[in-house]
Each structure stands twice: as C-alpha cells, then as structure tokens.
Amino acid sequence: MAESTPELSQSDQAPDDGALIGIIDDDDVGGFKLEHQLKRHGYRVCRSMSGEEGLPMIREQRPEVVITDWMMPGMSGPELCRQVKEDEELKEIYLIMITAKSNMEDLVAALDSGSDDFIHKPFKKEEVFARIRSGLRVRYLQNELARTRHLKGILQAAVTMQHEINNPLAVIQGRTELLKMALQMKRTDGAGEHIEAVLGQCNRIRDAVRKLSHLTDPVIQHHPTVRNDTGDEMIDLGGSGSREEDEE
C-alpha cells in the first residue's frame, strides 16, 4: 500500500466522529500516511504491520472497520479476514482489503475469505474514505438490528414474566386472606400450611426474576431510569423518577 495519500476535502470528513479504524499493512510509509489522514478527519486509528500482530490488535481494540493489505509476509490479508469472520466476537467487524489483483477469481477469493469490500491499487483517496463511510453505515445498521432484536426479546420476556409472577401473586393473596380469616377466628391449626404456601410462591417469583438477569441493558439507555437502594440502574416502569422531579 505504497500509494501517496492526497489531502482530503471537507466532504471526506468522518460521518461518525471518533469511530475506530484499524490499518494492517506491512508498508510503514503508506500505513502512516493513511493513519495521519484518518486522524485529521476525526477518526481514531489502531495500526499494525502484519497479520500476526493485527489479529491480537483487533481482538483487543475492536475497531469498527479494518483496512488490510492482501500481500503481507506471514499471514496474508485473506487469512486474516478468514480468522476474523470465524471469531464470534469479531465477525461483525467490517473488513476492507486493498489489493493490486484485478482478475475475477482473485476478487471472488477475497470476498469468500470474509472481506466485506475491496479497493484496487492504485487507489484514490476519495474511494478509501467512501468505502470507510459505507462500512460504518453497515456497522450502524448491524448495531441497530441487534438492539431491535434485544428489545423484542425483552418485550417477549415481559409477557412471560407477567404470567410467571401473576400466578404466584394470586396464590399468595388467596392464602393470605385465608390466614387472616383464620387468625380472626382464632384458628391457627392451618396457619403453618398457609405460610409454607406463601413462601413457596415467593420462591417462584424470585426464580422468575432471576431469569431476567441476562437481559439487563442495552435498552435501559432508551428509557427513563431510577436507581434502587443498592445503586443499580433500573427502567422506571412506574414513572417514579418523574414524580420525584415534580415534587422537587
């Protein structure tokens, strides 16, 4: 990737300021120039000079987009892409491969290896930044889809929890009323049974609540929240936070 990197116009500036871009290229000069231009236009950059160094860098820093050269000593660009896409925690990262190869077989091989896009050498700076912006749009849509799926899961869980909690509450209410009546009549012979039934239903509610533990966040950020007695942030289902503000 030895091509010079010309100055960028205002239209080339980052659509997502602060996005982290990874550069993997054994050409130190070309990689440094691209890093410099990216940083000038609002991106953060992590860079390495080989696939062997680049893969741990990707795992540690999790860039949104990675630009990698095809031909490098040791691990090639296609092999790097293949390993990234085989990793469940990294596979959503958008990969752009830079190559001097132009025949159809090589381009198909690049895409089959896991590369999401490619840029031909010699390349123009407008194309590089346009591909980065395209990759960031894809990453944004992926994140939005993941949040939507998570929210759908929470809503489905809420319906299930309504059933799981309402039933024990009905039993608790019924048993408590029977216990109250028995105490008013000074009959305590069945009190122990009622108390055991209430405790059993309380355990059912506790188990149901535990099932929700894996669904905490990321939807909290989209809803009004309050903090409980232990300082944990919770969705404000009852609007208590708004009432407290009104009282102030």
Buried (B, 14 or more C-beta within 10 A) or exposed (E): BEBEBEEBEEEBBBEBEEBBBBBBBBBEEBBBBBBEBBEEBEBBBBBBBBBBBBBEBBEEEBBBBBBBBBBBEEBBBBBBBBBBBEEEEBEBBBBBBBBEBEEEEBBEBBBEBBBBBBBEBEBEBEEBBBBBBBBBEBBBEBEEEEBEEBBEEBEEBEEEBEEBBEBBEEBBEBBBEBBEEBEEEEEEEEEEEBEEBBEEBEEBBEEBEEEBEEBEEEBBEEEEEBEEEEEEEBBBEEEEBEEEEEEE
